[in-house]
C-alpha cells in the first residue's frame, strides 16, 4: 500500500511552525512535501526527516504564484500517494503605521494570505475528493495557520489584519461547503509570540520580546505542531473548526 502524503506550505527555518509541522507529520508516517522559497532551508528539514527514517521531498515554490502551486500538487499527484494532510502556514506580520500603508503593503498581505490560501485550498480539495474516504468518512485535513490579527485588528497591523480576517472568512466558507464530503478544514489561531528562529532573528526586538514574556510566555513550534496533529487526527465528529493557541500566562 502506498504511503499517504502531506503538503506543508510555508516552511522556512526548522524552528518555526512549518518546519516543526513537517517533522511531526513525517514522524507519524506521512511522506511530507516541504514547500517554501529557500532551497537550503528545505534541504535541511528533508535531511533531518530522512536521517530519522522518515520520507520527505523539497519543493521550492512561491505561494503567491499559481503556477508554482500547480507544480507542487502535480508532483504529489504523480506519486499516486493519497493526499491526507495540507497545512498552509504563510504570512508575514510586518508592522507599519496606518497612514504609511500603501497599495504594495495591502497587495502583498492579500497575495500571501488570501490568494495563496485560495490556490492551495482549491488544489487540496480537488485531490482529496479523488480518493475514497476512510471508514469514518474522512478524506483529509486542510489546516490554515491564523494569528491574533485573524480575530482583531491591532495598531500598526492594518494590512495584515485585513488579509488574515479575509482568510478566516474564506476558511469558514470552505468548512460549510466541504465538511459533508469528508474534508476537515480547520483554522488554528496562533495568539502569541512564537519562540522560534524567526523572532530570534529580529535584531534586538526579538530577543527582548521573548525576555519580556518570560518562561512559558511564548509558544514553542514543536508544541504547536502537536496541536495541529491533534486536529488532523480527529476522525469521527465533532471536528475542531477553529483552535486558539496562546500561552497560559497571557491575559488578553
ChimeraX attribute file (.defattr): number of C-alpha atoms within 10 A of each C-alpha:
attribute: neighborCount
match mode: 1-to-1
recipient: residues
	/A:1	4
	/A:2	9
	/A:3	15
	/A:4	16
	/A:5	24
	/A:6	28
	/A:7	29
	/A:8	24
	/A:9	30
	/A:10	24
	/A:11	29
	/A:12	26
	/A:13	20
	/A:14	22
	/A:15	19
	/A:16	23
	/A:17	28
	/A:18	29
	/A:19	27
	/A:20	23
	/A:21	30
	/A:22	28
	/A:23	25
	/A:24	20
	/A:25	26
	/A:26	22
	/A:27	17
	/A:28	10
	/A:29	15
	/A:30	23
	/A:31	25
	/A:32	29
	/A:33	25
	/A:34	30
	/A:35	28
	/A:36	25
	/A:37	16
	/A:38	16
	/A:39	15
	/A:40	14
	/A:41	18
	/A:42	25
	/A:43	17
	/A:44	15
	/A:45	25
	/A:46	24
	/A:47	17
	/A:48	16
	/A:49	22
	/A:50	15
	/A:51	10
	/A:52	12
	/A:53	12
	/A:54	19
	/A:55	22
	/A:56	26
	/A:57	19
	/A:58	22
	/A:59	24
	/A:60	21
	/A:61	22
	/A:62	18
	/A:63	26
	/A:64	21
	/A:65	14
	/A:66	15
	/A:67	12
	/A:68	16
	/A:69	22
	/A:70	15
	/A:71	14
	/A:72	21
	/A:73	17
	/A:74	13
	/A:75	13
	/A:76	20
	/A:77	14
	/A:78	8
	/A:79	12
	/A:80	12
	/A:81	17
	/A:82	21
	/A:83	27
	/A:84	23
	/A:85	24
	/A:86	26
	/A:87	29
	/A:88	25
	/A:89	24
	/A:90	23
	/A:91	21
	/A:92	10
	/A:93	15
	/A:94	11
	/A:95	14
	/A:96	16
	/A:97	11
	/A:98	12
	/A:99	8
	/A:100	8
	/A:101	15
	/A:102	11
	/A:103	8
	/A:104	10
	/A:105	15
	/A:106	15
	/A:107	15
	/A:108	18
	/A:109	22
	/A:110	23
	/A:111	17
	/A:112	23
	/A:113	29
	/A:114	25
	/A:115	20
	/A:116	22
	/A:117	23
	/A:118	20
	/A:119	18
	/A:120	24
	/A:121	21
	/A:122	11
	/A:123	16
	/A:124	22
	/A:125	22
	/A:126	10
	/A:127	18
	/A:128	23
	/A:129	17
	/A:130	11
	/A:131	14
	/A:132	12
	/A:133	15
	/A:134	11
	/A:135	9
	/A:136	11
	/A:137	15
	/A:138	21
	/A:139	25
	/A:140	27
	/A:141	27
	/A:142	27
	/A:143	24
	/A:144	25
	/A:145	24
	/A:146	27
	/A:147	24
	/A:148	19
	/A:149	21
	/A:150	23
	/A:151	15
	/A:152	12
	/A:153	16
	/A:154	12
	/A:155	10
	/A:156	17
	/A:157	18
	/A:158	20
	/A:159	26
	/A:160	28
	/A:161	23
	/A:162	18
	/A:163	24
	/A:164	27
	/A:165	21
	/A:166	15
	/A:167	24
	/A:168	24
	/A:169	14
	/A:170	15
	/A:171	24
	/A:172	15
	/A:173	12
	/A:174	19
	/A:175	18
	/A:176	10
	/A:177	12
	/A:178	14
	/A:179	16
	/A:180	11
	/A:181	15
	/A:182	19
	/A:183	24
	/A:184	26
	/A:185	29
	/A:186	26
	/A:187	26
	/A:188	23
	/A:189	20
	/A:190	21
	/A:191	20
	/A:192	18
	/A:193	19
	/A:194	23
	/A:195	21
	/A:196	21
	/A:197	16
	/A:198	14
	/A:199	18
	/A:200	16
	/A:201	11
	/A:202	12
	/A:203	9
	/A:204	10
	/A:205	12
	/A:206	19
	/A:207	15
	/A:208	14
	/A:209	17
	/A:210	20
	/A:211	12
	/A:212	11
	/A:213	16
	/A:214	11
	/A:215	10
	/A:216	13
	/A:217	20
	/A:218	23
	/A:219	20
	/A:220	18
	/A:221	20
	/A:222	21
	/A:223	14
	/A:224	20
	/A:225	21
	/A:226	15
	/A:227	15
	/A:228	23
	/A:229	18
	/A:230	10
	/A:231	23
	/A:232	23
	/A:233	12
	/A:234	15
	/A:235	18
	/A:236	10
	/A:237	10
	/A:238	7
	/A:239	15
	/A:240	15
	/A:241	16
	/A:242	18
	/A:243	16
	/A:244	14
	/A:245	17
	/A:246	20
	/A:247	18
	/A:248	10
	/A:249	12
	/A:250	12
	/A:251	6
	/A:252	6
